[in-house]
Amino acid sequence: MCEQIEKEEAREIIRCLRSCLTPAEKEEMSLAAARRLFPLLKHAPRVLCYADLPKEAGTRELVRLLRTAGVRVAFPKVEGEKIAFYEADSFGELIPGAMNIPEPSGTAPPVFWPEAPVVTPGLAFDRRGGRAGYGGGFYDRFFAEEPDHTAIGFCFGFQVTEKPLRLSSHDRRMDLLATENGIFSCHGGVRLENKRL
């Protein structure tokens, strides 16, 4: 059996690598990742997508492309121990929320889009779809309640570990990984280009 890496160890490694990332590098890689993922999502009527923090893979270009194509987008808002998604047309509608993460105001009812792909943040991922988030468990609880979504890990290539992550029983695996280097299926490691969800 392949040697595994603990999630906390992977988090520390990726945090260190991300700390060296310049704003220009983030922008360049985020644009490349967005332009690779967009063709798979442009025909989806709805997408659930996170709003990025300074060192995360940026989603602004992806959201701009989706909205230009007429795709409806909703963003997460922390509500106690859970997240709920609220529709917004752009990042300009978001406000600083929990942990200073941009989020919707939540004045309208949350959306229930069980068919929508979920563009998912994280600190570390592996080729099998393993994900190490930030330790809050928000996305794992969301996927436990709504398990039918296609889960897409959106990250930089250096965030994908060579060793598989040691996961817990409640950890949701990603179905796809999207990086600046390409789109990869986590069910066999197949590289995908110009497919449709």
VOBA-1610 file (N, C-alpha, C; in pm, whole numbers, padded with zeros to 5 digits, always signed):
BEGIN
Met+00085-00120+00000Met+00000+00000+00000Met+00088+00124+00000Cys+00048+00223-00075Cys+00127+00345-00089Cys+00133+00421+00044Glu+00250+00473+00075Glu+00266+00551+00197Glu+00178+00675+00192Gln+00112+00704+00304Gln+00022+00819+00311Gln+00087+00933+00388Ile+00029+01051+00372Ile+00075+01168+00446Ile-00040+01219+00531Glu-00011+01255+00655Glu-00114+01308+00743Glu-00159+01445+00692Lys-00286+01475+00713Lys-00340+01601+00663Lys-00269+01722+00725Glu-00238+01717+00853Glu-00175+01832+00917Glu-00035+01855+00863Glu+00037+01748+00835Glu+00170+01763+00775Glu+00158+01825+00636Ala+00060+01778+00557Ala+00039+01834+00424Ala+00001+01982+00433Arg-00082+02016+00530Arg-00121+02156+00548Arg+00002+02244+00574Glu+00090+02197+00662Glu+00209+02276+00695Glu+00297+02296+00572Ile+00315+02192+00494Ile+00399+02201+00374Ile+00340+02301+00275Ile+00209+02290+00252Ile+00145+02377+00153Ile+00140+02522+00203Arg+00116+02541+00333Arg+00119+02678+00386Arg+00255+02742+00360Cys+00361+02666+00379Cys+00497+02717+00356Cys+00516+02752+00209Leu+00472+02664+00119Leu+00487+02691-00024Leu+00403+02812-00066Arg+00282+02822-00012Arg+00196+02935-00049Arg+00249+03068+00001Ser+00323+03064+00112Ser+00375+03189+00168Ser+00474+03255+00074Cys+00534+03177-00016Cys+00631+03231-00112Cys+00564+03281-00240Leu+00435+03261-00251Leu+00363+03298-00373Leu+00346+03449-00382Thr+00388+03508-00494Thr+00370+03652-00513Thr+00230+03679-00569Pro+00178+03800-00553Pro+00047+03833-00613Pro+00044+03810-00765Ala+00155+03840-00831Ala+00159+03820-00977Ala+00153+03671-01012Glu+00223+03588-00936Glu+00218+03443-00960Glu+00078+03389-00933Lys+00018+03436-00824Lys-00119+03393-00794Lys-00212+03428-00909Glu-00202+03550-00958Glu-00290+03596-01066Glu-00270+03513-01191Glu-00146+03490-01228Glu-00116+03416-01351Glu-00169+03273-01342Met-00142+03204-01231Met-00184+03065-01218Met-00335+03054-01202Ser-00395+03151-01132Ser-00541+03150-01115Ser-00612+03167-01249Leu-00562+03258-01330Leu-00621+03279-01463Leu-00611+03152-01546Ala-00495+03086-01541Ala-00477+02963-01619Ala-00570+02853-01571Ala-00584+02839-01439Ala-00673+02736-01384Ala-00817+02766-01420Ala-00858+02893-01411Ala-00995+02931-01445Ala-01026+02901-01591Arg-00932+02932-01678Arg-00956+02912-01821Arg-00956+02764-01860Arg-00891+02681-01780Arg-00898+02536-01803Arg-01032+02479-01754Leu-01080+02531-01640Leu-01202+02476-01581Leu-01328+02527-01651Phe-01326+02650-01697Phe-01446+02711-01755Phe-01514+02626-01862Pro-01441+02567-01959Pro-01512+02488-02061Pro-01594+02373-02004Leu-01556+02319-01889Leu-01633+02211-01828Leu-01759+02261-01759Leu-01760+02389-01723Leu-01871+02444-01645Leu-01963+02536-01723Lys-01924+02578-01841Lys-01997+02684-01908Lys-02139+02645-01949His-02168+02515-01955His-02303+02472-01988His-02384+02432-01865Ala-02321+02439-01749Ala-02396+02411-01626Ala-02485+02532-01596Pro-02612+02512-01565Pro-02697+02629-01538Pro-02660+02701-01410Arg-02603+02626-01314Arg-02570+02683-01184Arg-02439+02624-01133Val-02362+02704-01060Val-02235+02659-01000Val-02225+02719-00861Leu-02178+02639-00766Leu-02144+02687-00632Leu-01994+02709-00628Cys-01950+02827-00585Cys-01809+02864-00597Cys-01765+02945-00475Tyr-01644+02922-00427Tyr-01592+03000-00314Tyr-01533+03132-00361Ala-01522+03226-00268Ala-01450+03352-00290Ala-01315+03338-00221Asp-01209+03364-00294Asp-01075+03330-00245Asp-01017+03429-00145Leu-00928+03375-00063Leu-00843+03453+00026Leu-00713+03486-00046Pro-00628+03574+00011Pro-00510+03622-00062Pro-00417+03514-00119Lys-00399+03401-00052Lys-00305+03301-00101Lys-00373+03182-00168Glu-00505+03187-00181Glu-00578+03078-00245Glu-00584+03097-00396Ala-00609+02987-00467Ala-00635+02996-00611Ala-00754+03089-00632Gly-00734+03193-00709Gly-00836+03296-00726Gly-00949+03251-00816Thr-01071+03288-00778Thr-01190+03247-00854Thr-01256+03363-00928Arg-01200+03484-00921Arg-01266+03599-00984Arg-01282+03582-01135Glu-01178+03536-01203Glu-01187+03517-01348Glu-01286+03406-01381Leu-01285+03301-01304Leu-01380+03192-01327Leu-01523+03242-01313Val-01550+03318-01207Val-01685+03371-01186Val-01722+03467-01299Arg-01628+03551-01340Arg-01656+03644-01450Arg-01693+03568-01577Leu-01617+03465-01610Leu-01645+03385-01729Leu-01781+03316-01718Leu-01810+03261-01601Leu-01937+03192-01582Leu-02054+03288-01598Arg-02045+03404-01535Arg-02156+03500-01542Arg-02174+03551-01685Thr-02063+03572-01757Thr-02071+03614-01897Thr-02144+03510-01981Ala-02127+03383-01944Ala-02193+03274-02017Ala-02336+03250-01969Gly-02381+03330-01873Gly-02517+03315-01824Gly-02535+03212-01715Val-02425+03163-01659Val-02431+03065-01550Val-02459+03138-01418Arg-02554+03090-01341Arg-02581+03148-01210Arg-02478+03095-01110Val-02433+03183-01021Val-02327+03148-00925Val-02372+03183-00784Ala-02343+03093-00691Ala-02370+03120-00549Ala-02244+03097-00470Phe-02230+03174-00361Phe-02111+03172-00276Phe-02148+03128-00135Pro-02051+03069-00062Pro-02082+03021+00073Pro-02078+03132+00178Lys-02162+03114+00279Lys-02164+03200+00396Lys-02164+03110+00518Val-02074+03139+00613Val-02068+03059+00736Val-02185+03097+00825Glu-02258+02995+00865Glu-02373+03013+00955Glu-02361+02911+01067Gly-02300+02952+01177Gly-02274+02859+01287Gly-02171+02756+01248Glu-02207+02630+01253Glu-02116+02521+01219Glu-02129+02477+01072Lys-02213+02547+00997Lys-02239+02506+00860Lys-02215+02622+00762Ile-02216+02588+00635Ile-02217+02690+00530Ile-02346+02676+00451Ala-02398+02790+00407Ala-02511+02794+00314Ala-02467+02880+00197Phe-02522+02854+00080Phe-02483+02926-00041Phe-02592+03024-00081Tyr-02546+03145-00121Tyr-02636+03251-00163Tyr-02593+03302-00299Glu-02689+03326-00384Glu-02658+03371-00520Glu-02607+03515-00520Ala-02509+03542-00606Ala-02457+03678-00626Ala-02409+03689-00770Asp-02417+03807-00824Asp-02376+03827-00963Asp-02226+03849-00979Ser-02161+03896-00871Ser-02018+03926-00882Ser-01956+03935-00743Phe-01824+03946-00740Phe-01754+03964-00613Phe-01790+04097-00548Gly-01833+04193-00629Gly-01868+04324-00576Gly-01985+04320-00478Glu-02064+04214-00483Glu-02178+04200-00392Glu-02140+04133-00259Leu-02015+04089-00247Leu-01973+04017-00127Leu-01917+04114-00024Ile-01927+04073+00104Ile-01876+04154+00215Ile-01787+04067+00303Pro-01692+04127+00378Pro-01609+04046+00468Pro-01696+03975+00572Gly-01674+03845+00585Gly-01753+03766+00679Gly-01664+03692+00778Ala-01703+03569+00810Ala-01627+03488+00905Ala-01484+03472+00857Met-01388+03492+00948Met-01245+03480+00918Met-01204+03575+00805Asn-01283+03682+00787Asn-01257+03784+00686Asn-01270+03733+00543Ile-01339+03620+00527Ile-01362+03564+00394Ile-01477+03640+00328Pro-01461+03683+00203Pro-01573+03750+00135Pro-01692+03655+00123Glu-01810+03702+00162Glu-01928+03617+00154Glu-02052+03702+00127Pro-02161+03639+00083Pro-02284+03714+00058Pro-02342+03768+00188Ser-02425+03870+00175Ser-02489+03927+00294Ser-02591+03831+00353Gly-02647+03744+00269Gly-02742+03646+00319Gly-02880+03702+00346Thr-02913+03813+00282Thr-03045+03873+00304Thr-03155+03798+00227Ala-03122+03737+00114Ala-03216+03655+00038Ala-03209+03511+00091Pro-03305+03428+00059Pro-03299+03288+00103Pro-03178+03217+00041Pro-03119+03120+00110Pro-03009+03043+00050Pro-03061+02959-00066Val-02972+02925-00156Val-03010+02843-00272Val-03005+02696-00235Phe-03082+02616-00306Phe-03073+02471-00299Phe-03059+02422-00441Trp-02934+02400-00483Trp-02902+02361-00619Trp-02831+02225-00616Pro-02901+02117-00589Pro-02833+01988-00570Pro-02759+01936-00692Glu-02793+01991-00811Glu-02725+01946-00933Glu-02600+02028-00964Ala-02576+02134-00889Ala-02468+02228-00922Ala-02331+02173-00883Pro-02232+02182-00973Pro-02094+02150-00935Pro-02048+02248-00826Val-01961+02200-00738Val-01909+02282-00628Val-01759+02303-00646Val-01719+02427-00675Val-01577+02462-00685Val-01528+02481-00541Thr-01441+02391-00497Thr-01411+02373-00355Thr-01269+02415-00321Pro-01250+02497-00217Pro-01116+02535-00175Pro-01053+02428-00087Gly-00925+02442-00062Gly-00855+02352+00030Gly-00709+02389+00036Leu-00641+02332+00134Leu-00498+02355+00146Leu-00418+02253+00066Ala-00459+02127+00074Ala-00386+02021+00004Ala-00486+01922-00054Phe-00448+01865-00168Phe-00529+01765-00236Phe-00436+01653-00280Asp-00494+01536-00310Asp-00414+01432-00374Asp-00486+01385-00501Arg-00419+01304-00580Arg-00472+01263-00710Arg-00597+01176-00698Arg-00619+01118-00581Arg-00737+01035-00559Arg-00857+01117-00513Gly-00839+01248-00506Gly-00949+01333-00463Gly-00949+01364-00315Gly-00848+01316-00244Gly-00837+01350-00102Gly-00817+01500-00085Arg-00875+01555+00020Arg-00869+01699+00044Arg-00839+01726+00190Ala-00745+01816+00215Ala-00720+01869+00348Ala-00760+02015+00346Gly-00871+02047+00411Gly-00918+02185+00417Gly-00847+02260+00528Tyr-00917+02352+00587Tyr-00857+02436+00690Tyr-00887+02386+00831Gly-00957+02275+00839Gly-00981+02213+00969Gly-01117+02242+01030Gly-01196+02328+00965Gly-01328+02362+01020Gly-01437+02261+00987Gly-01417+02183+00883Gly-01513+02080+00846Gly-01639+02131+00777Phe-01639+02259+00736Phe-01760+02317+00677Phe-01802+02246+00548Tyr-01706+02224+00457Tyr-01742+02160+00331Tyr-01776+02014+00350Asp-01710+01944+00441Asp-01744+01804+00466Asp-01887+01793+00519Arg-01928+01883+00607Arg-02065+01881+00657Arg-02164+01915+00545Phe-02127+02011+00460Phe-02214+02046+00348Phe-02233+01926+00256Phe-02123+01860+00217Phe-02133+01746+00127Phe-02205+01627+00192Ala-02194+01614+00324Ala-02266+01508+00393Ala-02417+01528+00382Glu-02461+01654+00384Glu-02603+01685+00372Glu-02650+01685+00227Glu-02559+01721+00135Glu-02594+01726-00008Glu-02488+01648-00088Pro-02495+01515-00085Pro-02387+01434-00140Pro-02383+01421-00291Asp-02485+01470-00362Asp-02492+01444-00506Asp-02416+01543-00593His-02360+01648-00534His-02284+01746-00611His-02157+01684-00669Thr-02116+01733-00786Thr-01981+01708-00835Thr-01887+01802-00760Ala-01790+01746-00691Ala-01697+01825-00610Ala-01568+01847-00689Ile-01532+01974-00708Ile-01414+02011-00787Ile-01314+02082-00697Gly-01201+02021-00673Gly-01094+02087-00600Gly-01024+02187-00691Phe-01025+02316-00652Phe-00966+02422-00734Phe-00844+02473-00659Cys-00726+02455-00718Cys-00603+02485-00644Cys-00487+02506-00740Phe-00372+02540-00683Phe-00249+02549-00760Phe-00187+02410-00771Gly-00109+02387-00876Gly-00049+02256-00897Gly+00036+02209-00781Phe+00104+02303-00714Phe+00192+02261-00603Phe+00113+02217-00480Gln-00018+02236-00479Gln-00100+02193-00367Gln-00143+02047-00378Val-00111+01982-00488Val-00146+01842-00507Val-00028+01756-00461Thr-00050+01678-00356Thr+00058+01600-00296Thr+00087+01474-00377Glu+00213+01432-00375Glu+00251+01306-00440Glu+00196+01187-00362Lys+00205+01195-00230Lys+00152+01087-00145Lys+00004+01109-00122Pro-00075+01001-00112Pro-00217+01018-00079Pro-00234+01068+00064Leu-00334+01153+00084Leu-00364+01204+00217Leu-00433+01095+00299Arg-00402+01092+00429Arg-00472+01001+00519Arg-00604+01068+00559Leu-00713+01011+00515Leu-00844+01071+00534Leu-00922+01004+00646Ser-01018+01077+00699Ser-01113+01022+00795Ser-01237+00974+00720Ser-01321+00898+00788Ser-01438+00841+00723Ser-01535+00949+00674His-01536+01065+00739His-01629+01171+00701His-01575+01264+00592Asp-01450+01246+00551Asp-01391+01335+00451Asp-01447+01304+00312Arg-01494+01406+00244Arg-01547+01390+00108Arg-01433+01402+00008Arg-01422+01302-00078Arg-01324+01309-00186Arg-01376+01397-00299Met-01285+01463-00365Met-01320+01542-00483Met-01339+01449-00603Asp-01422+01491-00695Asp-01441+01417-00819Asp-01341+01460-00925Leu-01305+01589-00923Leu-01210+01646-01018Leu-01115+01738-00944Leu-00996+01755-01000Leu-00902+01859-00956Leu-00877+01952-01073Ala-00883+02082-01046Ala-00857+02182-01148Ala-00740+02268-01102Thr-00632+02268-01181Thr-00515+02350-01152Thr-00474+02422-01280Glu-00369+02503-01268Glu-00318+02571-01388Glu-00259+02473-01488Asn-00234+02349-01443Asn-00172+02249-01530Asn-00274+02162-01604Gly-00400+02169-01564Gly-00501+02088-01631Gly-00612+02047-01537Ile-00706+01969-01591Ile-00819+01917-01517Ile-00800+01766-01508Phe-00811+01712-01388Phe-00785+01570-01368Phe-00903+01504-01299Ser-00944+01388-01351Ser-01044+01308-01284Ser-00978+01238-01165Cys-01046+01236-01054Cys-00992+01169-00935Cys-01033+01022-00931His-01105+00978-01033His-01145+00838-01045His-01059+00774-01152Gly-00932+00759-01122Gly-00841+00698-01218Gly-00733+00791-01269Gly-00736+00918-01226Gly-00630+01011-01260Gly-00628+01056-01405Val-00740+01042-01476Val-00747+01076-01618Val-00747+01228-01634Arg-00668+01276-01728Arg-00668+01418-01759Arg-00784+01450-01851Leu-00857+01554-01818Leu-00975+01593-01895Leu-00953+01729-01957Glu-00994+01745-02078Glu-00991+01875-02145Glu-01116+01887-02230Asn-01179+02004-02224Asn-01293+02037-02310Asn-01409+01936-02297Lys-01428+01885-02177Lys-01543+01799-02150Lys-01657+01887-02097Arg-01766+01823-02062Arg-01882+01897-02015Arg-01938+01830-01891Leu-01976+01909-01789Leu-02040+01853-01670Leu-02190+01868-01683
//
